[in-house]
Amino acid sequence: MTDFEFPTSLEEACQSLSQSAGEARLIAGGVALMVLVRHQIFFPTRLISLKRIPGLDRIAFDEKEGLGIGALVTHAQVESSPIVRQHYPALAQCVHHVGNLRVRNMGTLVGDLCQADNHSDPAPLLGVLGAKVRARSLRGERLLSMAEFHVDIYETGVKEDEIVTEIVIPPSAPQARTAYLRFSGNSPVDWPILGVAGSLICEDGRCAEVKISVGSLAAVPMSFEAECEALKGKKITAAAIKKFARACTATMEPIPDARGSEWYKKQVAEVYIRRTLETLMK
């Protein structure tokens, strides 16, 4: 028997979560949770719903602070939001690849992130965009970077008594271009074998700043800071892109599984890192 609670404020929700001694679980869209329940992997005895807490369903943008996406905002709402499409078009395009239409209508972006499935489409892109996660508890509030948030498969840096209330994305530089490419071997709605997110700022044909993050290959999204730093100041040519992609994959250790061996995934990663940079240069 599962007990449901419907707090009407964040304070009340934090209080319930703190008093549950780790037994309670939070539910927003419930997509990931219901999959675990249906397959008899998880048997929750106490669920705290966020549905009646005002303000968690908002998408807001500020020129100085950037974009805020509340814990109750679904993938479909992110995808169709005029604000997101105008200021972060790559994010709107990325969430279109999450599951199918039913999943996007029910599941939330915050929930997708908190599930910490290493095949998440939005996770690598949010890292490239410099997103942070706002976590709230009775002890106060804090912001976690994506590097601090991602710990392992199905494990995050969020504490047991904390509620993720919002994803915060800083304003993008006017000249920055951002893209997300994915490869799925079975069908467009299947989990990706890999997803590559990239951001590029060019000045006079030379790289001023580049960020690359690859998801689905390891426990957490992989970034390539040293390789990106080495590309700065250089002219973006076909040869430079190819060299960069090879340098990134040289340090990879993908997890082999039914979708492919380590060797196969490294080959696909090299192709998609190259394609991502080529897309950013168009």
N, C-alpha and C positions, 0 to 999 in steps of 0.2 A: 504494500500500500504506500503510495506516494502522497506526502502532504505538500500542498501548494500554498505559497504566501504571495500576497500582492501588495507590497509596500507602495505608498503614494509619495515618498520622498527618498532622496539619496541617503539622508541621515538614517531613516528607518531601515532601509535596505542594508546599509553598513552595519547597523546595530544587530540585525538578524543574522547576518553573515558572521559577524564577530562572535556571537553567542552560540553558533552552531558547532563549534569545535571541529571544523573541517568536514562535517557531515553534509551540509547544504551545498547545492550547486545553483549557479545562476542560469537563467534561461531568458533569451531575447527572442530570436527567430525559432530556435530549437531544432534546426535542421540537423546539425552534427550530432546533437544529443539523442535525437530520436533514432538515428541510424544505429548508434551504440545500443540503445534499448531494444530495438527491433531484432538485432542480432544477438541479444542476450549477453552482451559483453559488460554492460553497466546497468546496475539496478538502483536508481536514485530513491532515497527515502524522503528527501526534503528538497523541494525546488523553490527558489526565490525568483519570481518573475519581475522583470523590469518594465513591463508593458504600461503600467499606470503611473510611471514617474515622468512628470512633465520635463520637456527640454531635451530629452535623449533622442528624439526623432528629428532633430533639426540638422540642416546643412547650411552653414553660414560662412561668408567670406568677408575678410577685411584686408584692405590693401597693405597694411603693416603686419598684421598677425597671420594672414593666410587663410587656409581652409580648415573648418572644423566639421567633422562628421560624427554625429552622435551614435551611441551604442545601439539604438533601435532603427537606424537607417539601413534599409535593405540594399542589396546589390542593384536591383532594378531602379530604385530611387537614385542611386549614385549614377547609374548609366544614363538616366533620362534627365538628370538635373541640368538646367541651363547654366548654372554657376560652374559646375564641374566641367561641362563641355567647353565653356569659354576659357577657363583658366587652367584646367588640367585635362585636356582632351585625351591624353594617353590613358589616364585612369578610367575615364568613361568607356574607352575601347577595351581596356583590360578586363573590367568586371563583366563585360558581355560574354566572356569565355568561361565564366564560373558556372559549372554544372549545366542545367537546362533552365527553361523559363520558370518552372515551378520552384526550383531551388533559389533562383534569383529573386523571385517574388516573396519568398519566406525568409531566406537566410540574410543575415546582416554582415556588413563588411567587418565590423568589430568582432563578431562571432567567428568569422572565417579566420581572422588573425589569431584570436585566442585559442582556437582549436589547435593551432600550431602543427597542422599537417604540412609536411615538407613539400607536398605537391600543390600548395596554394599558388594561384595565379597572382593575386595582388601583392603578396609579401615582397618579392624582389623589387617590384616597381615602387612600393612605398618606401623601401630603403633608398632607392635612387633619388626619390623626391625629397628625402630628408625628413620623412614623417616621424612623429613621436606619438607615444601612447600616454594618455592622461589616466592615471589610476587614483582612485579615491578610497579612503578607509577612515575609521574613527581617529586614526593617528594624523590624518591630514591628506594632502594631495601631492603627487609627484609626477614628473614627466620622464618617460623612458625612451631612449633612442631605440631604433630597430636592432642595433647591435646588442643593447642591454636586454631588449625584450625577447629575442630569439635565443633559446638555450639549447634545445634539443627537439627531437620529434615528439610532439604532444607535450612539450614542456616549455614554459615561458618564465620570464623574470618577475611576473606578477605574484605578489604574496597571497597567501591563503585567505586573508581578510580584506583583500582589495577588490574593487570593482572598476573595470575599465569603462570609463564614461564617454571617451571621445578619442578619435584619431585627429591629430593636428598636423597639417602640412604647411610648411612655410611658403611664402610667395616665391614663384619661380622668376629667375632673371629673364628680362624681356627677350634677350637673344638666345635663350636656351631652347633646345629642341629635345623632346623626350619621346621614347618609343618603347613598345613592349611586343616581342615576338615569341610565339610558343610553337612547340612541336608535339603533336599527339599522334602516335602510330596507329591507333584504332579508329577513333571517330572524333569529330570536333568537340563533342561534349564530354569526352573522356579526360581523366587527369592528364596533365602534360608530362611527357618524358623529360622535357626541360622547358623553362621559360626564361627569356633573356630580356632584362630591362636596361635601357641605356639613356644617358643624358649627355648632351654635347653642346659646348659653346665654342664657336669658331670666330677668329678674328683674322681677316686678310688671308683666309684659306688655311690658317694654322690653328692647332688645337689650343684653346685657352683653358678649357676644363672638360674633363670627360669622367663619367661614372658608369660602371657596368656592374650589374648584379645578376647572378644566375641562380635560379631556383630549381627545385625538384631533384637535383643530382646528389645532394648531401643532406645532412640532418637539418641544416639551416641555410638560408641563402648565402651564396659566396660572393664576396666583393674582391676586387683586384686593385688595391690601392697603389702598390708599387708599380704595376704595369701601367696604370692610368697616369701616374706621375711621370713615368718615362715617356709618355706620348705628348705631354704638354710642350708647347712651343714648336712642335714639328708639323710639317705640312701633311695634310691628310690625303695620302695617295693610296692607290690600290695595294701597292707593295707595303706601305706602312700599316694599313688595316690588316692585311694578311699576317704580317709579323706580330702585330698586337694580339690577334686572335690565337696564334700559336703560343705566344708567351703566356697567355691566360690559361690555356688548357694544359700547358706543361706542368703546372702546379696542382692540377685537379686530381682528386681521388674519388670519383663518383661511386655511389653505392650500386653494385650490380644486383639486378632483380629480373623479374619476368619480362620487363620492358627492354632489357638490353644489358650487355656486359659492360664492364668498365671501359674497355677499348672502344666499343660502339658509341657509348655516351660521350666520350671525349671527342670522337670524330664529329658527332652531331653538334656538340657544343661549339667546336671551332667554326663550323659552317654558320651557326646562328649568331654567334658573336660578330662574325664578319658581316652578315646580313643586317644586323642591328645597326652597326656603324654606317653601312652603306645607306640604310634607310634614313638615318639622321643627317646624312650629307646631302640628301635630295632637296 
